Amino acid sequence: MRTSYRQLAERHQRCGPQIENLIGERDTAKRNASDLAWALEQVAGELSRAKDVIASHLVAAGHPSTVLHDVRTFRDALTQALTDAGVDIRLELARLEGAEL
């Protein structure tokens, strides 16, 4: 049996707001997923840069011609290199030094 135009119009009127709600929820979820993907890309980039800087400093510290003879000099040089690479470790340092964040 064929559905009449009136029945279709009534069904559309009943389901229309629900469909609009679902479309809105889907669009919000897509935006949230896109924002999260961007944030993860930023974190992955920063982590990769940090690993590169740390690895290069560890290799340099093991080389006999390195001028980083004491721990403080090594710490300061590593902190500066991380800052120059765009890696912000102030929160982590403050947490490790006992600050309540």
Sequence and secondary structure as in RCSB ss.txt:
>XXXX:A:sequence
MRTSYRQLAERHQRCGPQIENLIGERDTAKRNASDLAWALEQVAGELSRAKDVIASHLVAAGHPSTVLHDVRTFR
DALTQALTDAGVDIRLELARLEGAEL
>XXXX:A:secstr
    HHHHHHHHHHHHHHHHHHHHHHHHHHHHHHHHHHHHHHHHHHHHHHHHHHHHHHHHHHSTT S  SHHHHH
HHHHHHHHHTT   HHHHHHHTT   
